[in-house]
Amino acid sequence: MIDNPTVKWLLVAVLILLLLPLVTMLGMMAIGGTACCGMMSNMGGMTGGGGGMVWSLLWMTLVAAALVFLLVLLIRGDRASTKHDKAA
């Protein structure tokens, strides 16, 4: 996949740094949505906005899963290639 180990670990670090705020926001939205006492529910005029929050929650979940999948693919891809090189 990626031959240069420095570039690979730099890419892994960037993906982790992208994943951390996304997971934090996802947790805050999930807690705010279940507690029903978050800032959004106290604001007037926000009736009917729950559908948008559900879609954004779903979107952030899918993006977080894709980032985790990329991380696993990058890390395991390197281990699989080193095992294959040692066997040959």
Buried (B, 14 or more C-beta within 10 A) or exposed (E): EBEEEEEBBEBBEEBEEBBEEBBEBBEEBEEBBEEEEBEEBEEEEEEEEEEEBEEEBEEBBEBBEEBBEBBEEBEEEBEEEEEEEEEE
